[in-house]
Amino acid sequence: MSKTAGAYDRLAQRLAETLILFHQQDQVTRSQLADKFAVSERTIFRDLSRLCPILEHLGGECYHLAPQYHQSLRTRDIRQLLDIAGASSVFAGQNAAFWSTLLHTEGLPQFTVKPLATEHQVESALSRSFGLLQQAITGQQCCTFVYKGKARRVEPYRLVNVKNLWYLAAMEQENLKGFLLSGIRWLAVSKETFTPQAHIHQCIDEEDDVWFSLHKFPVRLHVSAPVAGYFLRRSVLPGQTIETHHPDGSLDVTCRIADERQLLPIVRYWLPELRIISPESLHSVLVTQLETALSAIKQNSLTMADDIKGDDHVERI
């Protein structure tokens, strides 16, 4: 290949990558391009001159794509939308080329994401409350509504979707709580305003469940070896941290919870492979619940046996 041909190939490659960058970002600088391609700013200036029919100079060394050449959705827009929807982790590790082709896949489907079933009342709940709560959050305005038969006055912080259920994360009497949107009635936005606190937003960001709280307590648990892989693969428990890897393959883990009801159903599901180490009081609550459930099952079995005997006696008569 001649030197001239090689130079043209490099130029074509550089211009192609430059165009991709302009589609991905709001604006691009000459120095940014010079660093990316390891060439002089004079070379970049010549490249931009070749692209001047589709670029606009913003002043200084900044340029952007002319509005008429913008894609309807740029890569950055797609990524932001996926982040808001909590779906970006589904496509973790993909490069820019993947995002550029995401909306232009033709032929047979290449992938399918199976969502959780939505709440039956979600459409009416969203139409009734979503817009007003967005307005209140943006305007930092207090809200009043009826929830579980009680009048509430709250400072709304965030609309949060957890497992396809919508919640309002809000402060009520110095406590951070989650309110199921479909359970909110008689919503009204007050003229009274409040000042959002950064540590509350941080708490909402870090919460991986709907038990929003500023006051959580730690729980230590033992995971037996046969199921340890599930706990290593992903967080099964709220705020899960792996503390100890035992030689037999079992684990000690900790989590932080706001209420025993947040954890005990999960522990019951994984029995007998998951055991509460501390606090002992929480283990005692679990044992009491299991004994009560077992007693109820036994009582139901005896009642059913008596009913069967009674039916058999009637048939013989």
C-alpha positions in Angstrom: 0.0 0.0 0.0 1.3 3.5 -0.9 1.9 6.1 1.7 -0.9 8.2 0.1 -3.4 5.4 0.3 -2.4 4.7 4.0 -2.9 8.4 4.8 -6.4 8.4 3.2 -7.4 5.3 5.2 -6.3 6.9 8.4 -8.2 10.1 7.5 -11.4 8.1 6.7 -11.1 6.2 10.0 -10.6 9.4 11.9 -13.5 11.2 10.3 -15.8 8.2 10.9 -14.9 8.1 14.6 -15.3 11.8 14.9 -18.8 11.6 13.5 -19.7 8.9 16.0 -18.4 11.1 18.8 -20.5 14.1 17.7 -23.6 11.8 17.8 -22.7 10.7 21.3 -22.0 14.0 22.9 -23.6 17.5 23.1 -20.3 19.2 22.1 -16.7 18.2 21.2 -13.5 20.2 21.5 -10.5 20.3 19.2 -8.2 19.4 22.0 -10.4 16.4 22.9 -10.1 15.1 19.3 -6.4 15.8 19.2 -5.8 13.7 22.3 -8.1 10.9 21.1 -6.3 10.5 17.8 -2.8 11.6 18.9 -2.5 14.3 16.2 -2.0 18.0 16.2 -4.8 20.5 16.6 -4.0 21.8 13.2 -4.8 18.4 11.8 -8.1 18.3 13.7 -8.9 21.8 12.4 -8.6 20.5 8.8 -10.8 17.5 9.7 -13.5 19.8 11.1 -13.3 22.0 8.1 -14.1 18.9 5.9 -17.1 18.3 8.1 -18.2 22.0 8.3 -21.5 21.4 6.3 -22.9 19.3 9.2 -21.2 21.0 12.2 -21.7 24.3 14.0 -18.9 26.2 15.7 -20.0 27.2 19.3 -17.0 29.5 19.8 -13.5 28.9 21.1 -12.6 25.2 20.3 -16.1 23.8 20.8 -18.3 22.3 18.1 -21.5 20.4 17.9 -23.6 18.6 15.3 -26.0 20.9 13.4 -29.6 20.4 14.7 -30.9 19.1 11.4 -28.4 16.2 11.6 -29.1 15.1 15.1 -30.5 11.6 15.5 -33.9 11.5 17.2 -32.2 9.6 20.1 -28.5 9.8 20.6 -26.5 7.2 22.5 -26.3 9.4 25.5 -30.1 9.7 25.5 -30.5 5.9 25.3 -28.1 5.4 28.1 -29.9 8.0 30.3 -33.3 6.5 29.6 -32.0 3.0 30.6 -30.5 4.4 33.7 -33.8 6.0 34.7 -35.6 2.8 34.0 -33.1 0.8 36.0 -32.2 -1.3 33.0 -28.7 -0.2 32.3 -27.2 -3.1 34.3 -29.0 -5.6 32.0 -26.7 -4.4 29.1 -23.6 -3.9 31.3 -20.2 -3.9 29.5 -21.5 -3.0 26.0 -19.5 -0.6 23.8 -20.6 2.4 21.8 -21.3 0.4 18.7 -23.9 -1.7 20.6 -25.8 1.4 21.8 -25.8 2.9 18.3 -27.4 -0.2 16.9 -29.8 -1.0 19.8 -32.8 0.7 18.1 -32.0 -0.5 14.6 -32.0 -4.3 15.1 -33.8 -6.1 12.2 -34.8 -9.7 11.5 -35.1 -12.3 14.3 -35.0 -11.0 17.9 -31.5 -11.2 19.4 -32.5 -10.8 23.0 -35.6 -10.6 25.2 -35.9 -9.1 28.7 -38.7 -10.6 30.8 -40.2 -8.0 33.1 -41.9 -8.7 36.4 -45.7 -8.5 36.3 -47.1 -5.0 36.8 -49.5 -4.1 39.5 -53.2 -4.5 38.4 -54.0 -1.0 39.6 -50.9 0.7 38.2 -52.6 2.6 35.3 -55.2 4.2 37.5 -52.7 4.9 40.2 -50.3 6.6 37.8 -52.9 8.7 36.1 -54.3 9.8 39.5 -51.1 10.6 41.3 -47.9 10.5 39.2 -48.2 14.0 37.6 -49.1 15.7 40.9 -46.2 14.0 42.7 -43.8 15.0 40.0 -44.9 18.6 40.4 -44.6 18.4 44.1 -41.1 16.9 44.0 -39.9 19.5 41.4 -41.4 22.3 43.3 -40.2 21.0 46.7 -43.8 21.2 48.0 -45.3 19.3 50.8 -48.2 16.9 50.1 -51.2 15.6 52.0 -53.1 12.4 51.3 -54.9 9.5 52.9 -52.9 6.2 53.2 -54.1 3.1 55.0 -57.0 5.0 56.5 -54.8 7.7 58.0 -54.3 11.4 57.0 -50.7 12.0 56.0 -48.5 15.1 55.5 -45.2 14.4 53.8 -42.2 15.9 52.1 -41.9 14.0 48.8 -38.4 13.1 47.6 -38.6 10.5 44.8 -40.9 8.3 42.8 -39.3 4.8 43.0 -40.1 1.7 41.0 -39.2 -1.5 42.8 -40.1 -4.9 41.2 -42.5 -3.1 38.9 -44.4 -1.4 41.8 -44.4 2.3 42.1 -43.7 4.0 45.5 -43.3 7.5 46.8 -40.2 7.9 49.0 -41.1 10.7 51.4 -40.3 12.1 54.8 -43.2 11.9 57.4 -42.5 13.3 60.9 -38.7 12.9 60.6 -39.0 9.4 59.2 -38.2 8.3 55.7 -41.0 6.0 54.4 -42.2 4.4 51.2 -45.9 4.8 50.2 -47.3 2.5 47.5 -48.8 4.8 44.8 -51.9 2.6 44.4 -52.7 3.1 48.1 -52.6 6.9 48.0 -56.0 8.6 48.1 -57.1 12.3 48.1 -53.7 13.6 47.1 -53.2 17.3 47.3 -50.1 19.5 46.8 -49.6 22.2 49.4 -48.1 25.6 48.9 -45.8 24.9 51.8 -42.3 24.1 50.7 -39.4 22.2 52.2 -35.6 22.0 51.7 -34.5 18.6 50.5 -31.6 17.1 52.4 -28.7 15.5 50.6 -28.3 12.6 53.1 -31.9 11.6 52.5 -31.4 11.5 48.7 -28.3 9.4 49.4 -30.3 7.0 51.5 -32.8 6.5 48.7 -30.1 6.0 46.2 -28.5 3.3 48.3 -31.7 1.5 49.2 -32.3 -1.8 47.2 -35.7 -2.4 48.6 -38.9 -0.5 49.6 -38.1 -0.3 53.3 -36.9 3.2 53.2 -35.5 4.2 56.6 -32.8 6.4 58.1 -32.5 4.0 61.1 -31.5 0.5 60.2 -29.9 -2.3 62.2 -27.4 -5.0 61.2 -28.2 -8.7 61.0 -25.6 -11.5 60.7 -26.5 -14.8 59.0 -24.9 -18.1 58.1 -25.4 -19.5 54.6 -24.8 -23.2 54.1 -22.5 -24.4 51.3 -25.2 -25.9 49.0 -26.8 -22.5 48.4 -23.7 -20.2 48.9 -23.4 -19.8 45.1 -26.7 -17.9 44.9 -25.5 -15.4 47.6 -22.2 -14.9 45.8 -23.8 -14.4 42.4 -26.0 -11.6 43.5 -27.4 -9.9 46.6 -30.2 -12.0 48.0 -30.6 -10.0 51.2 -31.1 -6.2 51.6 -27.8 -4.4 51.8 -26.0 -7.8 51.7 -22.2 -7.9 52.4 -20.1 -11.1 52.4 -18.1 -11.2 55.6 -16.5 -14.7 55.8 -15.8 -17.5 53.4 -15.5 -20.8 55.4 -13.4 -23.7 54.3 -16.5 -25.9 53.8 -17.9 -23.5 51.3 -20.4 -21.8 53.6 -20.6 -18.1 54.2 -21.3 -15.6 56.9 -23.1 -12.5 55.6 -24.5 -9.3 57.0 -27.3 -7.1 55.9 -29.0 -4.0 57.2 -32.8 -3.8 57.7 -35.4 -1.3 58.8 -37.9 -3.9 60.1 -38.0 -7.6 60.8 -40.7 -8.0 58.2 -38.1 -7.0 55.6 -35.9 -10.0 56.3 -37.9 -12.9 57.9 -39.9 -13.9 54.8 -36.6 -14.3 52.9 -35.1 -16.4 55.7 -38.1 -18.6 55.8 -37.8 -19.1 52.0 -34.2 -20.3 52.3 -34.7 -22.5 55.4 -32.9 -24.6 56.5 -29.9 -23.3 54.5 -30.0 -19.8 56.0 -29.7 -19.2 59.7 -29.7 -16.0 61.8 -26.6 -15.6 64.0 -27.4 -12.2 65.5 -29.3 -10.5 67.0 -30.5 -13.5 68.9 -33.8 -11.7 69.5 -34.6 -11.8 65.8 -33.8 -15.5 65.7 -36.2 -16.0 68.6 -38.9 -14.1 66.7 -38.4 -16.4 63.7 -38.6 -19.6 65.8 -41.8 -18.4 67.4 -43.3 -17.7 64.0 -42.4 -21.1 62.8 -43.8 -22.8 65.9 -47.1 -20.9 65.5 -47.3 -21.8 61.9 -46.6 -25.5 62.6 -49.2 -25.5 65.4 -51.8 -24.0 63.0 -51.0 -26.6 60.3 -51.4 -29.4 62.8 -54.7 -28.0 64.0 -56.0 -27.7 60.5 -54.9 -31.3 59.8 -56.8 -32.6 62.8 -59.9 -30.6 61.8 -59.7 -32.0 58.3 -59.3 -35.5 59.7 -62.4 -35.1 61.9 -64.4 -33.8 59.0 -63.4 -36.8 56.9 -64.4 -39.2 59.6 -67.7 -37.4 60.0 -68.4 -37.7 56.2 -67.5 -41.4 56.3 -69.9 -42.0 59.2 -72.7 -40.2 57.4 -72.2 -42.4 54.3 -72.3 -45.6 56.3 -75.6 -44.5 57.9 
